Amino acid sequence: GEDSYAVIDSLIICKFSRGVYKSEEELARLYRLVTGLQMNGKDLIKAGERIYNVGKLINIRHGWKREHDYPPWRATHEKLPDGPAAGAVIKMAEYDAALDSYYRARDWDKQGIPSREKLSELGIAGERMLKSSWV
């Protein structure tokens, strides 16, 4: 998922090789070989979750809001002209419900802001990060 992709991106591994790694443990082994630091697959994916949440906080710091997680206007108003989904558009009520579900799964509020509990679990000082000038 997104957390493992955050790890792959942070390790500067080619995006086209994402399917090559069979497990989180295999990624952790690669990490250990490159850095010499011990980390298992579970911890590596937790690091990916941290990366993803820090990225979200940086975006929020710069004005990112729920509506920025919406698809472009065209996807919700212009019907697809052909193909298996011809005539389809994204229904915003369904999209909003899916976005709510996604935010809940991430432990973010309805505006997409990570909860204090989630940030604490990940060892991130979220409030300080949102107010600091380093981002």
TORKOL-814255 format. One record per residue (C-alpha): residue number from 1; residue in three letters; x, y, z. Coordinates in Angstrom, 1 decimal. Example, Ala and Ser with C-alpha at 12.3 -4.5 7.8 and 13.67 -1.06 7.14 Angstrom:
BEGIN
<atom><gumar>1</gumar><vexza>Ala</vexza><u>12.3</u><v>-4.5</v><w>7.8</w></atom>
<atom><gumar>2</gumar><vexza>Ser</vexza><u>13.7</u><v>-1.1</v><w>7.1</w></atom>
! end
This chain:
BEGIN
<atom><gumar>1</gumar><vexza>Gly</vexza><u>0.0</u><v>0.0</v><w>0.0</w></atom>
<atom><gumar>2</gumar><vexza>Glu</vexza><u>0.9</u><v>3.6</v><w>0.3</w></atom>
<atom><gumar>3</gumar><vexza>Asp</vexza><u>3.2</u><v>3.1</v><w>3.3</w></atom>
<atom><gumar>4</gumar><vexza>Ser</vexza><u>5.3</u><v>0.5</v><w>1.5</w></atom>
<atom><gumar>5</gumar><vexza>Tyr</vexza><u>5.4</u><v>2.8</v><w>-1.6</w></atom>
<atom><gumar>6</gumar><vexza>Ala</vexza><u>6.6</u><v>5.6</v><w>0.7</w></atom>
<atom><gumar>7</gumar><vexza>Val</vexza><u>9.5</u><v>3.4</v><w>1.8</w></atom>
<atom><gumar>8</gumar><vexza>Ile</vexza><u>10.3</u><v>2.4</v><w>-1.8</w></atom>
<atom><gumar>9</gumar><vexza>Asp</vexza><u>10.3</u><v>6.1</v><w>-2.8</w></atom>
<atom><gumar>10</gumar><vexza>Ser</vexza><u>12.5</u><v>7.1</v><w>0.1</w></atom>
<atom><gumar>11</gumar><vexza>Leu</vexza><u>15.0</u><v>4.3</v><w>-0.7</w></atom>
<atom><gumar>12</gumar><vexza>Ile</vexza><u>15.2</u><v>5.8</v><w>-4.2</w></atom>
<atom><gumar>13</gumar><vexza>Ile</vexza><u>14.2</u><v>2.5</v><w>-5.8</w></atom>
<atom><gumar>14</gumar><vexza>Cys</vexza><u>12.8</u><v>2.7</v><w>-9.3</w></atom>
<atom><gumar>15</gumar><vexza>Lys</vexza><u>9.0</u><v>2.9</v><w>-9.3</w></atom>
<atom><gumar>16</gumar><vexza>Phe</vexza><u>8.9</u><v>0.3</v><w>-12.1</w></atom>
<atom><gumar>17</gumar><vexza>Ser</vexza><u>10.4</u><v>-2.3</v><w>-9.7</w></atom>
<atom><gumar>18</gumar><vexza>Arg</vexza><u>7.7</u><v>-2.0</v><w>-7.1</w></atom>
<atom><gumar>19</gumar><vexza>Gly</vexza><u>6.3</u><v>-5.5</v><w>-7.9</w></atom>
<atom><gumar>20</gumar><vexza>Val</vexza><u>9.7</u><v>-7.1</v><w>-7.7</w></atom>
<atom><gumar>21</gumar><vexza>Tyr</vexza><u>9.9</u><v>-7.1</v><w>-3.9</w></atom>
<atom><gumar>22</gumar><vexza>Lys</vexza><u>7.8</u><v>-10.0</v><w>-2.6</w></atom>
<atom><gumar>23</gumar><vexza>Ser</vexza><u>7.5</u><v>-8.9</v><w>1.0</w></atom>
<atom><gumar>24</gumar><vexza>Glu</vexza><u>8.2</u><v>-6.2</v><w>3.5</w></atom>
<atom><gumar>25</gumar><vexza>Glu</vexza><u>11.0</u><v>-8.4</v><w>5.0</w></atom>
<atom><gumar>26</gumar><vexza>Glu</vexza><u>12.7</u><v>-8.4</v><w>1.6</w></atom>
<atom><gumar>27</gumar><vexza>Leu</vexza><u>12.6</u><v>-4.6</v><w>1.6</w></atom>
<atom><gumar>28</gumar><vexza>Ala</vexza><u>13.9</u><v>-4.6</v><w>5.1</w></atom>
<atom><gumar>29</gumar><vexza>Arg</vexza><u>16.8</u><v>-6.9</v><w>4.1</w></atom>
<atom><gumar>30</gumar><vexza>Leu</vexza><u>17.7</u><v>-4.5</v><w>1.3</w></atom>
<atom><gumar>31</gumar><vexza>Tyr</vexza><u>17.6</u><v>-1.6</v><w>3.8</w></atom>
<atom><gumar>32</gumar><vexza>Arg</vexza><u>19.9</u><v>-3.5</v><w>6.1</w></atom>
<atom><gumar>33</gumar><vexza>Leu</vexza><u>22.3</u><v>-4.3</v><w>3.3</w></atom>
<atom><gumar>34</gumar><vexza>Val</vexza><u>22.5</u><v>-0.7</v><w>2.2</w></atom>
<atom><gumar>35</gumar><vexza>Thr</vexza><u>22.5</u><v>1.1</v><w>5.6</w></atom>
<atom><gumar>36</gumar><vexza>Gly</vexza><u>23.9</u><v>-1.5</v><w>8.0</w></atom>
<atom><gumar>37</gumar><vexza>Leu</vexza><u>21.0</u><v>-0.6</v><w>10.3</w></atom>
<atom><gumar>38</gumar><vexza>Gln</vexza><u>18.8</u><v>-3.3</v><w>11.7</w></atom>
<atom><gumar>39</gumar><vexza>Met</vexza><u>15.1</u><v>-3.0</v><w>10.8</w></atom>
<atom><gumar>40</gumar><vexza>Asn</vexza><u>12.4</u><v>-5.7</v><w>10.2</w></atom>
<atom><gumar>41</gumar><vexza>Gly</vexza><u>9.6</u><v>-5.4</v><w>7.7</w></atom>
<atom><gumar>42</gumar><vexza>Lys</vexza><u>7.0</u><v>-4.3</v><w>10.2</w></atom>
<atom><gumar>43</gumar><vexza>Asp</vexza><u>9.2</u><v>-1.5</v><w>11.4</w></atom>
<atom><gumar>44</gumar><vexza>Leu</vexza><u>10.1</u><v>-0.4</v><w>7.9</w></atom>
<atom><gumar>45</gumar><vexza>Ile</vexza><u>6.4</u><v>-0.2</v><w>6.9</w></atom>
<atom><gumar>46</gumar><vexza>Lys</vexza><u>5.8</u><v>1.8</v><w>10.1</w></atom>
<atom><gumar>47</gumar><vexza>Ala</vexza><u>8.5</u><v>4.2</v><w>8.9</w></atom>
<atom><gumar>48</gumar><vexza>Gly</vexza><u>6.6</u><v>4.4</v><w>5.6</w></atom>
<atom><gumar>49</gumar><vexza>Glu</vexza><u>3.5</u><v>5.4</v><w>7.6</w></atom>
<atom><gumar>50</gumar><vexza>Arg</vexza><u>5.5</u><v>8.1</v><w>9.3</w></atom>
<atom><gumar>51</gumar><vexza>Ile</vexza><u>6.8</u><v>9.4</v><w>6.0</w></atom>
<atom><gumar>52</gumar><vexza>Tyr</vexza><u>3.3</u><v>9.5</v><w>4.6</w></atom>
<atom><gumar>53</gumar><vexza>Asn</vexza><u>1.9</u><v>11.4</v><w>7.6</w></atom>
<atom><gumar>54</gumar><vexza>Val</vexza><u>4.8</u><v>13.8</v><w>7.7</w></atom>
<atom><gumar>55</gumar><vexza>Gly</vexza><u>4.1</u><v>14.6</v><w>4.0</w></atom>
<atom><gumar>56</gumar><vexza>Lys</vexza><u>0.5</u><v>15.2</v><w>4.8</w></atom>
<atom><gumar>57</gumar><vexza>Leu</vexza><u>1.4</u><v>17.6</v><w>7.7</w></atom>
<atom><gumar>58</gumar><vexza>Ile</vexza><u>3.7</u><v>19.5</v><w>5.3</w></atom>
<atom><gumar>59</gumar><vexza>Asn</vexza><u>0.9</u><v>19.8</v><w>2.8</w></atom>
<atom><gumar>60</gumar><vexza>Ile</vexza><u>-1.5</u><v>21.0</v><w>5.6</w></atom>
<atom><gumar>61</gumar><vexza>Arg</vexza><u>1.1</u><v>23.5</v><w>6.7</w></atom>
<atom><gumar>62</gumar><vexza>His</vexza><u>1.0</u><v>24.9</v><w>3.2</w></atom>
<atom><gumar>63</gumar><vexza>Gly</vexza><u>-2.8</u><v>25.2</v><w>3.0</w></atom>
<atom><gumar>64</gumar><vexza>Trp</vexza><u>-3.9</u><v>21.7</v><w>1.9</w></atom>
<atom><gumar>65</gumar><vexza>Lys</vexza><u>-7.5</u><v>21.0</v><w>2.6</w></atom>
<atom><gumar>66</gumar><vexza>Arg</vexza><u>-10.0</u><v>18.2</v><w>2.0</w></atom>
<atom><gumar>67</gumar><vexza>Glu</vexza><u>-11.0</u><v>19.6</v><w>-1.3</w></atom>
<atom><gumar>68</gumar><vexza>His</vexza><u>-7.4</u><v>19.2</v><w>-2.5</w></atom>
<atom><gumar>69</gumar><vexza>Asp</vexza><u>-8.0</u><v>15.4</v><w>-2.2</w></atom>
<atom><gumar>70</gumar><vexza>Tyr</vexza><u>-10.8</u><v>15.6</v><w>-4.7</w></atom>
<atom><gumar>71</gumar><vexza>Pro</vexza><u>-10.5</u><v>14.5</v><w>-8.3</w></atom>
<atom><gumar>72</gumar><vexza>Pro</vexza><u>-10.4</u><v>17.2</v><w>-10.9</w></atom>
<atom><gumar>73</gumar><vexza>Trp</vexza><u>-13.6</u><v>18.9</v><w>-12.0</w></atom>
<atom><gumar>74</gumar><vexza>Arg</vexza><u>-13.5</u><v>17.1</v><w>-15.4</w></atom>
<atom><gumar>75</gumar><vexza>Ala</vexza><u>-13.6</u><v>13.7</v><w>-13.8</w></atom>
<atom><gumar>76</gumar><vexza>Thr</vexza><u>-16.9</u><v>14.6</v><w>-12.0</w></atom>
<atom><gumar>77</gumar><vexza>His</vexza><u>-18.6</u><v>16.4</v><w>-14.8</w></atom>
<atom><gumar>78</gumar><vexza>Glu</vexza><u>-17.5</u><v>15.2</v><w>-18.2</w></atom>
<atom><gumar>79</gumar><vexza>Lys</vexza><u>-18.6</u><v>11.7</v><w>-19.1</w></atom>
<atom><gumar>80</gumar><vexza>Leu</vexza><u>-16.0</u><v>9.3</v><w>-20.5</w></atom>
<atom><gumar>81</gumar><vexza>Pro</vexza><u>-16.5</u><v>9.2</v><w>-24.3</w></atom>
<atom><gumar>82</gumar><vexza>Asp</vexza><u>-15.7</u><v>5.5</v><w>-24.9</w></atom>
<atom><gumar>83</gumar><vexza>Gly</vexza><u>-14.3</u><v>2.3</v><w>-23.5</w></atom>
<atom><gumar>84</gumar><vexza>Pro</vexza><u>-15.7</u><v>0.0</v><w>-20.9</w></atom>
<atom><gumar>85</gumar><vexza>Ala</vexza><u>-16.7</u><v>2.9</v><w>-18.6</w></atom>
<atom><gumar>86</gumar><vexza>Ala</vexza><u>-18.1</u><v>5.0</v><w>-21.4</w></atom>
<atom><gumar>87</gumar><vexza>Gly</vexza><u>-20.6</u><v>7.6</v><w>-20.0</w></atom>
<atom><gumar>88</gumar><vexza>Ala</vexza><u>-19.3</u><v>7.3</v><w>-16.4</w></atom>
<atom><gumar>89</gumar><vexza>Val</vexza><u>-18.4</u><v>10.2</v><w>-14.2</w></atom>
<atom><gumar>90</gumar><vexza>Ile</vexza><u>-17.2</u><v>10.1</v><w>-10.6</w></atom>
<atom><gumar>91</gumar><vexza>Lys</vexza><u>-20.2</u><v>10.8</v><w>-8.3</w></atom>
<atom><gumar>92</gumar><vexza>Met</vexza><u>-19.1</u><v>13.2</v><w>-5.6</w></atom>
<atom><gumar>93</gumar><vexza>Ala</vexza><u>-21.4</u><v>11.7</v><w>-2.9</w></atom>
<atom><gumar>94</gumar><vexza>Glu</vexza><u>-19.7</u><v>8.3</v><w>-3.4</w></atom>
<atom><gumar>95</gumar><vexza>Tyr</vexza><u>-16.3</u><v>9.9</v><w>-3.6</w></atom>
<atom><gumar>96</gumar><vexza>Asp</vexza><u>-16.9</u><v>11.7</v><w>-0.3</w></atom>
<atom><gumar>97</gumar><vexza>Ala</vexza><u>-18.0</u><v>8.5</v><w>1.4</w></atom>
<atom><gumar>98</gumar><vexza>Ala</vexza><u>-14.8</u><v>6.7</v><w>0.1</w></atom>
<atom><gumar>99</gumar><vexza>Leu</vexza><u>-12.6</u><v>9.6</v><w>1.2</w></atom>
<atom><gumar>100</gumar><vexza>Asp</vexza><u>-14.2</u><v>9.5</v><w>4.7</w></atom>
<atom><gumar>101</gumar><vexza>Ser</vexza><u>-13.5</u><v>5.8</v><w>4.8</w></atom>
<atom><gumar>102</gumar><vexza>Tyr</vexza><u>-9.9</u><v>6.4</v><w>3.7</w></atom>
<atom><gumar>103</gumar><vexza>Tyr</vexza><u>-9.4</u><v>9.1</v><w>6.3</w></atom>
<atom><gumar>104</gumar><vexza>Arg</vexza><u>-10.8</u><v>6.8</v><w>9.0</w></atom>
<atom><gumar>105</gumar><vexza>Ala</vexza><u>-8.4</u><v>4.0</v><w>8.0</w></atom>
<atom><gumar>106</gumar><vexza>Arg</vexza><u>-5.5</u><v>6.5</v><w>8.2</w></atom>
<atom><gumar>107</gumar><vexza>Asp</vexza><u>-6.8</u><v>7.8</v><w>11.6</w></atom>
<atom><gumar>108</gumar><vexza>Trp</vexza><u>-7.3</u><v>11.3</v><w>10.2</w></atom>
<atom><gumar>109</gumar><vexza>Asp</vexza><u>-10.2</u><v>13.6</v><w>10.9</w></atom>
<atom><gumar>110</gumar><vexza>Lys</vexza><u>-12.9</u><v>14.5</v><w>8.3</w></atom>
<atom><gumar>111</gumar><vexza>Gln</vexza><u>-10.7</u><v>17.2</v><w>7.0</w></atom>
<atom><gumar>112</gumar><vexza>Gly</vexza><u>-7.8</u><v>14.8</v><w>6.5</w></atom>
<atom><gumar>113</gumar><vexza>Ile</vexza><u>-5.7</u><v>16.0</v><w>9.5</w></atom>
<atom><gumar>114</gumar><vexza>Pro</vexza><u>-3.9</u><v>13.2</v><w>11.3</w></atom>
<atom><gumar>115</gumar><vexza>Ser</vexza><u>-5.2</u><v>12.6</v><w>14.8</w></atom>
<atom><gumar>116</gumar><vexza>Arg</vexza><u>-3.0</u><v>13.4</v><w>17.9</w></atom>
<atom><gumar>117</gumar><vexza>Glu</vexza><u>-3.2</u><v>9.8</v><w>18.8</w></atom>
<atom><gumar>118</gumar><vexza>Lys</vexza><u>-1.8</u><v>8.7</v><w>15.3</w></atom>
<atom><gumar>119</gumar><vexza>Leu</vexza><u>1.0</u><v>11.3</v><w>15.5</w></atom>
<atom><gumar>120</gumar><vexza>Ser</vexza><u>1.9</u><v>10.2</v><w>19.0</w></atom>
<atom><gumar>121</gumar><vexza>Glu</vexza><u>1.9</u><v>6.5</v><w>17.9</w></atom>
<atom><gumar>122</gumar><vexza>Leu</vexza><u>4.3</u><v>7.4</v><w>15.1</w></atom>
<atom><gumar>123</gumar><vexza>Gly</vexza><u>6.5</u><v>9.6</v><w>17.3</w></atom>
<atom><gumar>124</gumar><vexza>Ile</vexza><u>5.7</u><v>12.8</v><w>15.3</w></atom>
<atom><gumar>125</gumar><vexza>Ala</vexza><u>5.3</u><v>16.2</v><w>17.0</w></atom>
<atom><gumar>126</gumar><vexza>Gly</vexza><u>2.5</u><v>17.3</v><w>14.8</w></atom>
<atom><gumar>127</gumar><vexza>Glu</vexza><u>1.5</u><v>20.5</v><w>16.4</w></atom>
<atom><gumar>128</gumar><vexza>Arg</vexza><u>5.0</u><v>21.8</v><w>16.5</w></atom>
<atom><gumar>129</gumar><vexza>Met</vexza><u>5.5</u><v>20.7</v><w>12.9</w></atom>
<atom><gumar>130</gumar><vexza>Leu</vexza><u>2.4</u><v>22.6</v><w>11.7</w></atom>
<atom><gumar>131</gumar><vexza>Lys</vexza><u>3.6</u><v>25.8</v><w>13.4</w></atom>
<atom><gumar>132</gumar><vexza>Ser</vexza><u>7.3</u><v>25.6</v><w>12.6</w></atom>
<atom><gumar>133</gumar><vexza>Ser</vexza><u>8.9</u><v>27.6</v><w>9.9</w></atom>
<atom><gumar>134</gumar><vexza>Trp</vexza><u>11.2</u><v>24.8</v><w>8.6</w></atom>
<atom><gumar>135</gumar><vexza>Val</vexza><u>8.6</u><v>23.5</v><w>6.1</w></atom>
! end
